[in-house]
Amino acid sequence: MKKIILIALMMLLNACSGGGDSTAGTADGEHVWSEQVNTIDKAKGVEGILGEAGVRQREGIDQQTQ
């Protein structure tokens, strides 16, 4: 009886594991979240540009007040 339970648990564990499932990635080999990662990277780039623009704006305001 213990052997049957052990075999059933092993089969269940094997069925639940993703072992080589083709749905884990896209057809061209990228991972599932690549689009979201690319969007975050673009947002970080825009954040840098806006930060530089803010620094220049503050410098301009400082120059005008002197």
C-alpha positions in Angstrom: 0.0 0.0 0.0 2.9 2.4 0.8 4.5 1.6 -2.5 1.3 2.6 -4.4 1.0 5.9 -2.5 4.7 6.6 -3.1 4.3 5.9 -6.8 1.1 8.0 -7.0 2.9 10.9 -5.3 5.9 10.6 -7.6 3.6 10.6 -10.7 1.8 13.7 -9.3 5.0 15.5 -8.7 6.2 14.7 -12.2 3.0 15.8 -13.8 3.1 19.1 -11.9 6.7 20.0 -12.8 7.2 22.1 -15.9 9.9 19.8 -17.2 10.6 21.0 -20.7 7.3 22.5 -21.5 7.4 24.6 -24.6 4.9 27.1 -23.2 7.6 28.4 -20.9 9.1 30.7 -23.5 8.2 32.3 -26.8 9.0 30.8 -30.2 12.2 32.8 -30.7 13.7 31.6 -27.4 12.9 34.8 -25.3 11.5 34.3 -21.9 7.8 35.0 -21.1 8.4 38.4 -19.4 10.7 39.9 -22.1 8.1 42.4 -23.2 7.6 43.7 -19.6 11.4 43.8 -19.0 11.9 45.8 -22.2 9.1 48.2 -21.1 10.8 48.7 -17.7 14.1 49.3 -19.4 12.6 52.0 -21.6 11.0 53.6 -18.6 14.3 53.8 -16.8 15.8 55.5 -19.9 13.0 58.1 -19.9 13.5 58.6 -16.1 17.2 59.4 -16.8 16.3 61.9 -19.5 13.7 63.6 -17.3 16.2 63.8 -14.4 18.7 65.5 -16.6 16.0 68.0 -17.8 15.1 68.7 -14.2 18.7 69.5 -13.3 19.0 71.9 -16.3 15.7 73.6 -15.4 16.9 74.1 -11.8 20.2 75.5 -13.0 18.3 77.9 -15.3 16.1 79.0 -12.4 19.1 79.5 -10.2 20.9 81.6 -12.9 17.7 83.8 -13.3 17.4 84.5 -9.6 21.0 85.7 -9.3 
